[in-house]
Amino acid sequence: MRRHGPWVIHRSEQMYADPWIEVQRDQVTRPDNQPGTYATVALKSGVCVIALGPDRQVHLTSEFHYAVGRVTLEGVSGGIEDNETAEGAAQRELAEELGLQAARWTHLGQVDPFTAAIRSTVDLFLAQDLTECQRDLEGTELIERVTMPLDEAIELCRRSEISHAPTCVALLRLALDFSN
């Protein structure tokens, strides 16, 4: 038995696990002292990269995503491998997905895209001073590069045409930085 904020966890059981996701069900005493269960999902922590070129042009990905069943527009995103730092994962993902390398990296912070039932942090990065390199897409990735002005990408967030939460947060942080 252990305390977890105002909750008490009596027993935890792993219901499912693969390299990307773990599902856990806890037997708990809720904050109102009633018994219950609480299920959580742990996703591999990841990164989201906004590649910013000259004249404030951003390079984003356009890709069909299985879970939402549609093509989404977003920053370069991917999981952090066990042997990597967040910045190392960001560099690897940018090269793999868009065929870009960056000489200058800025960490824009970290977000928790979901907080009620999912544990998964995402480190946000700005990549600048870009050069082309060899792409190395995985077999599941059919990614197209979309380049547009930063202001247009921010407007697409406003209109929910970019709905990937880490991308929206990173773009809005850039908008605030550039407005000062």
N, C-alpha and C positions, 0 to 999 in steps of 0.2 A: 504494500500500500504506500502511495506517495501523493503528496500534494502537488497540484498543477494549477497555480493561481487559486481561484475560489473552488475549484473542482478537486475531488479525490479520485485517483485512479487505483482500482483494486487489482485489475488484471488486464494485460494487453495481449492480443493475439494477432499475429501477422496473417492476413487473409490471402494476400497475393504479393508476389515480387518478381520483377524482371530487371534488367539493367537500367531502366528509365523510371520505373514507378514502383511504389510499395503502398499497399493498403493495409491499415491497421484498425482493429476494432477494440475499444477499451470498455471494460465494465467500470462504471463510475458512480460516484455520488455527486449529483448536480449541485450547483450553488444553493438551490432551495431545499437541500437535504433529501431529495427524492432519488431513488436508484434509477439508473439508466445506462444507455450505451452511447458511445460517441465514436464515429468512424472518421479517420483522417487519411489523406493521401499525401505521400511524400514524392515529389518529382525531383529528378536530378537538377541541381542548381545550374543556372545558365548565364548566358551573356546576351546582350543586345547591343549592336554597333550601328551608329550613324556615321557613315562615311561622308565627309564634307569636302568637296573639291573647290577649285577656284570659283569666284563669283557666287559663293554660297549655294552651290548645287549639291544636293544630297543624292546619294546612290542607295536605292532601296531594293528589296527583293520582291518579286511577284511569283507566287507559288500556290498551287492547290494544297490545302491542308486537310488531311483526312478527318480530323475530329470535328471541324466546323463544316466540312463538306463544300468548300468553296475556295476560290482563289483569294488570297489576302495580299495586301501590300504592307511591307514591314521592314524594319531594319534587319541587318544580318543577325541571325539568332541561332543559338545552339547550346548544347550542354557542356559543362566543364568536366573533363575527364579526371580520373583519380590522380593522375600524375601531373596535372596542370594547375597553373594559377589562373585566375579569372582573366587577366590581361593576355596570358598565353593562349587561352581558349578564344578570346576575341580576335587575336591576330590570326590564329589558325582558321577560324570560321570565315573571316573576311577574305582570306586567300582562297579557301575552298569554294565558297559560294559565289563570290563576285570576281575573283581573279584580281584582287587589289591588295597591295601592301601599303602601310602607312609609316611615315617616319616620325610622326608625332601622335601620341596617345594621351587622352585626357579622361580620367575616371569621372563619370557624372553622378556617381552614387549607386545606391542599391535600392531595389523595390521588392515588395512582397505582393505579387499580382493578385493573390487570393489569400485571405486571412482566416476565414471561418472554418474551412475543412481541409485546406491544402497548404502544405509546407513546401515552398519553392522560392528561393531568392534569385533575383536576376541582377547582375552587375551591368550597369549602363556605361558605354564608352563612346567617345567622339574620336574618330580616326581622321587625321589630316595629313597633308603633304603626301598625296597618294601617287603610287606608280602601279602599272599593270604587272601582273604575274600570271602564272599558269593556274587555271581553275582545276579543282579536283572534287567534282560533285559525287555524292554517294548515289547508289543505285535507286534510291527512293526520291531523289531530288531532281525536279524539273524546274529549275530556277531561271527566271529572266531578270536582268538588271533593268531597273527603271530609274532614270535620272530626271530630277526636276528641281526648281528653285526651293530653297528652304521655306520661304513664305507660302508656297503652294502646298508643300507637305503639311505645314501647320494648319492650313485651311482644310485639308482633307481630314485631319484629326477632328477639327471642329464639326465637320459634316458627317462624322463616323464612317467615312470612306477608308480611313486607316483606323482600325479598331483594336489592333494588337496593343495591349496596355503598356508594356515596356517601351515600345516604339513611341507611343503618344507621350509618355512621361519624358523620354529623352528629347524628343522634338520640342516639347514645351519648355524644358529646362534650357535648351539652346535658344529658343525664342526670347526667354527672359534674359539670358546672358548677353545676347546681341542687342537687346533694347536698351541696355545700360550704357 
